[in-house]
Amino acid sequence: MARFLALFALVVLVPAAGAQETSKDAGFDLPVDELILDNGMKVLTVERPMSPRVFCALYWKVGSVYERPGITGLAHFFEHMMFKGTDIIGTTDPKADRELNAKIETVMGKIRELKLRGLEALRKGQPLSELARKSVQTIRAEDEAGWVKLNAEYDEFIKQQKKISVGEHLSRLFQDNGGTGLNASTSYDWTRYFIDLPANKVELFFWLESDRFLAPVFREFYPERENVKEERRLRVDSVATGPISEAFDAQFWMSHPYQWPVIGWMSDIDQYTYSDAQKYYETHYVPENATAIFVGGCKKEDVRALAQP
């Protein structure tokens, strides 16, 4: 037995010593040029002269941990909204677009009141609208006519907005200039937006990204909210282990923001407002939370010059 233990100790200790020795010099060199702007934003560049393309990304220190009960999933929803454009991108008539957004918000505020009254009626066992139930909505029976009217107004405003909207405008601008892989993703601690571009199109990335992050317009807010609800149904509610995994995380991370899912609770998604998104944007999408990354056939001097005001 003693002989076996000695042999075991030898087998364990010898590789450990070797690993410790080699870890001093892994032979890996990543020459990263780091620039921190006066506003706190960080710019990282890795030159790869042989590459004809550049991977461009914006990482934001914005994730689901920066939410609270009532607006869970808002970081992920906001990621969707950042592809809707600005006054320059995504619409042919920015003035009319702003006016329609205001009208839509007013109507949805009234619908939200009916929803809240419906939830209270459900709690008290009062009669509910069967028509609304078919649309997965909880509305009091006596509010059904008002709910139908408000929905008709909402649908008309959305129809008008679609006539002046330019769908996938940002994506098409990038694609027309050789961009591929435009996408974004949200995690607990960060949100990232990225694309692969020809080396001579990095300036386009600076222009388009600065425009959409400095002055985003949350158009198609409520239709996109429905899309996110459907995404949740697809990824969580319709998956056998989805609800179980969420219940486990809610218990395991009881005293930590990891307790709610990145995509958010359905009850919270259904209640997002335009003002919720605007406040979240103003609070978290600030320069000191941003890191721009460029890897490929670009020169650090050029990136620095583009990044400077």
C-alpha positions in Angstrom: 0.0 0.0 0.0 2.8 2.4 0.9 4.5 1.6 -2.4 1.3 2.4 -4.3 0.9 5.7 -2.5 4.5 6.6 -3.3 4.0 5.8 -6.9 0.8 7.8 -7.0 2.5 10.8 -5.5 5.2 10.6 -8.1 2.8 10.4 -11.0 0.8 13.4 -9.7 3.7 15.6 -8.6 5.9 15.3 -11.7 3.3 16.6 -14.2 2.3 19.4 -11.8 5.9 20.5 -11.6 6.3 20.4 -15.4 3.1 22.4 -15.9 4.2 25.0 -13.4 7.5 25.4 -15.2 6.0 25.8 -18.7 3.3 28.2 -17.5 6.1 30.8 -17.1 6.3 31.2 -20.9 3.4 30.0 -22.9 4.9 31.4 -26.1 1.7 33.3 -26.8 2.0 37.0 -27.7 -1.1 39.1 -28.4 0.0 42.7 -29.3 -3.1 44.7 -28.3 -3.1 48.4 -28.7 -5.2 50.0 -26.0 -6.7 53.5 -26.2 -8.9 55.0 -23.5 -10.8 58.1 -24.7 -11.4 61.1 -22.6 -15.1 60.0 -22.1 -13.9 56.6 -20.7 -14.6 54.5 -23.7 -11.9 51.8 -24.4 -10.7 50.9 -27.9 -8.7 47.7 -28.5 -6.9 46.9 -31.8 -5.0 43.8 -32.8 -3.3 44.1 -36.2 -3.3 41.2 -38.6 -1.7 42.6 -41.7 -2.2 39.5 -43.8 -6.0 39.6 -43.3 -8.1 41.5 -45.9 -10.9 41.9 -43.3 -11.5 43.2 -39.8 -13.7 41.8 -37.1 -15.4 44.9 -35.5 -17.3 44.7 -32.2 -18.8 46.8 -29.5 -19.0 45.3 -26.0 -21.1 47.0 -23.4 -21.1 46.4 -19.7 -24.8 45.9 -19.9 -26.5 42.6 -19.1 -29.4 41.1 -17.2 -27.6 41.7 -13.8 -28.3 45.4 -14.3 -32.0 44.8 -14.3 -34.5 44.5 -11.5 -37.8 42.7 -10.9 -40.4 44.3 -13.2 -38.0 44.9 -16.1 -36.2 41.5 -16.3 -35.0 40.8 -19.9 -34.9 44.4 -20.8 -31.1 44.2 -21.7 -31.9 41.5 -24.2 -35.0 43.4 -25.5 -32.9 46.5 -25.9 -30.4 44.6 -28.0 -33.3 43.9 -30.5 -34.3 47.6 -30.4 -30.8 48.7 -31.4 -31.4 47.4 -34.9 -34.5 49.5 -35.5 -32.5 52.6 -36.5 -32.3 56.3 -35.9 -33.7 59.5 -37.5 -31.3 58.8 -40.3 -31.6 55.1 -40.6 -34.8 53.0 -40.7 -37.3 55.6 -41.8 -38.2 57.9 -44.7 -40.0 60.4 -42.5 -38.4 60.9 -39.1 -40.9 63.6 -38.0 -44.0 61.5 -38.8 -42.2 58.5 -37.2 -41.8 60.4 -33.9 -45.4 61.5 -34.0 -46.6 57.9 -34.6 -44.4 56.6 -31.8 -46.1 59.1 -29.4 -49.6 58.1 -30.5 -48.7 54.4 -30.1 -47.3 54.9 -26.6 -50.5 56.8 -25.6 -52.8 53.9 -26.9 -50.6 51.2 -25.3 -50.7 53.1 -22.0 -54.5 52.8 -22.0 -54.3 49.1 -23.0 -51.8 48.6 -20.1 -54.4 50.0 -17.7 -57.0 47.5 -18.9 -54.5 44.6 -18.5 -53.8 45.6 -14.9 -57.5 45.8 -14.2 -57.9 42.4 -15.8 -55.3 40.9 -13.6 -57.0 42.3 -10.5 -60.3 40.9 -11.8 -58.7 37.5 -12.3 -57.5 37.6 -8.7 -61.0 38.4 -7.4 -62.7 35.8 -9.7 -64.6 38.4 -11.7 -65.9 37.8 -15.3 -63.2 38.0 -18.0 -63.3 38.6 -21.7 -63.3 35.4 -23.7 -62.3 37.3 -26.8 -59.2 38.6 -25.0 -58.4 35.2 -23.6 -58.1 33.8 -27.2 -55.4 36.5 -27.7 -53.6 35.4 -24.5 -54.8 38.6 -22.7 -56.5 39.0 -19.4 -59.2 41.7 -19.8 -62.3 42.2 -17.7 -65.5 41.3 -19.6 -66.9 44.8 -19.1 -63.7 46.3 -20.7 -63.9 44.1 -23.8 -65.4 46.7 -26.1 -62.8 49.4 -25.0 -60.0 46.9 -25.5 -61.1 46.0 -29.0 -61.3 49.7 -29.9 -57.9 50.5 -28.6 -56.4 47.6 -30.4 -57.9 48.8 -33.7 -56.3 52.2 -33.1 -53.0 50.6 -32.3 -53.1 48.4 -35.4 -53.8 51.5 -37.6 -50.9 53.4 -36.2 -48.6 50.4 -36.7 -49.8 50.1 -40.3 -49.0 53.8 -40.9 -45.6 53.5 -39.4 -44.7 50.5 -41.5 -45.3 52.6 -44.7 -42.5 55.0 -43.7 -40.2 52.4 -42.2 -37.1 50.9 -44.0 -36.8 47.3 -42.8 -33.3 45.9 -42.2 -31.8 49.2 -43.2 -28.7 48.9 -41.0 -28.1 45.3 -42.2 -28.4 46.3 -45.9 -26.0 49.2 -45.5 -23.4 46.9 -44.0 -24.0 44.1 -46.6 -23.8 46.5 -49.5 -20.3 47.4 -48.3 -19.1 43.8 -47.9 -20.2 43.2 -44.3 -21.0 39.7 -43.1 -22.2 38.2 -39.8 -24.0 41.3 -38.4 -25.4 40.2 -35.1 -25.6 40.8 -31.4 -26.0 38.8 -28.2 -26.8 39.4 -24.5 -25.5 37.7 -21.4 -25.8 38.2 -17.7 -22.9 40.7 -17.6 -22.5 42.1 -21.1 -24.1 42.8 -24.5 -22.1 42.7 -27.7 -22.7 43.9 -31.3 -20.4 42.7 -34.0 -19.8 42.4 -37.7 -17.0 41.3 -40.1 -16.0 44.0 -42.7 -13.5 44.6 -45.5 -10.4 46.3 -44.1 -11.1 49.5 -46.0 -14.6 49.8 -44.5 -13.8 50.2 -40.8 -14.7 53.9 -41.0 -18.3 52.8 -42.0 -18.5 50.9 -38.7 -17.5 54.0 -36.7 -20.2 56.1 -38.5 -23.1 53.6 -38.3 -22.4 52.5 -34.7 -21.9 56.0 -33.4 -25.2 57.0 -35.0 -27.3 54.2 -33.6 -25.8 54.3 -30.1 -25.9 58.1 -29.8 -29.4 58.6 -31.0 -31.5 55.4 -31.2 -35.1 55.5 -32.1 -37.3 52.8 -30.5 -39.6 52.4 -33.4 -41.7 49.2 -33.8 -41.3 48.9 -30.0 -44.5 46.9 -29.2 -44.4 44.6 -32.3 -40.8 43.7 -31.3 -42.0 43.1 -27.8 -44.3 40.4 -29.2 -41.4 38.9 -31.2 -39.4 38.6 -28.0 -42.3 37.0 -26.2 -42.5 34.4 -29.1 -38.7 33.9 -28.8 -39.2 33.1 -25.1 -42.0 30.6 -25.9 -39.7 28.9 -28.4 -36.5 28.8 -26.4 -37.9 28.3 -22.9 -41.6 27.6 -22.5 -41.7 25.0 -25.3 -38.6 23.2 -24.2 -39.1 20.3 -21.8 -36.3 21.4 -19.4 -36.8 25.2 -19.8 -39.2 25.9 -16.9 -37.3 23.5 -14.6 -33.9 25.2 -15.4 -35.4 28.6 -14.7 -36.9 27.4 -11.4 -33.5 25.9 -10.4 -31.7 29.2 -11.2 -34.2 31.2 -9.3 -33.6 29.1 -6.2 -29.8 28.6 -6.6 -29.1 32.4 -7.2 -31.7 33.5 -4.7 -29.8 36.5 -3.5 -28.2 37.4 -6.9 -29.5 38.9 -10.2 -28.6 35.6 -11.9 -31.8 34.3 -10.5 -33.8 35.6 -13.4 -33.3 34.5 -17.0 -31.5 36.7 -19.5 -34.5 36.7 -21.7 -36.7 37.8 -18.7 -39.9 36.6 -17.2 -42.9 36.7 -19.5 -45.0 38.8 -17.1 -42.2 41.5 -17.3 -41.7 41.4 -21.0 -45.5 41.9 -21.5 -45.3 45.1 -19.5 -42.3 46.9 -21.0 -42.9 50.6 -21.8 -41.1 53.0 -24.1 -40.0 55.0 -21.1 -38.5 51.8 -19.5 -36.2 51.4 -22.5 -35.3 55.1 -22.6 -34.3 55.2 -18.9 -32.3 51.9 -19.3 -30.5 53.4 -22.3 -29.7 56.7 -20.5 -28.4 54.8 -17.4 -26.3 52.1 -18.9 -25.4 52.9 -22.5 -22.7 55.4 -21.5 -19.1 55.7 -22.9 -17.4 54.2 -19.9 -19.4 51.0 -20.3 -18.2 50.5 -23.9 -15.2 48.7 -25.4 -14.7 48.7 -29.1 -12.6 45.8 -30.6 -10.9 45.6 -34.0 -9.0 42.5 -35.1 -7.7 42.1 -38.6 -6.1 44.0 -41.5 -6.4 47.5 -39.9 -3.7 49.8 -38.6 -3.8 50.9 -35.0 -2.9 54.5 -36.1 -6.0 54.6 -38.4 -8.3 53.2 -35.7 -7.0 55.7 -33.1 -7.6 58.5 -35.6 -11.2 57.4 -36.3 -11.9 56.9 -32.6 -10.8 60.4 -31.6 -13.4 63.2 -31.6 
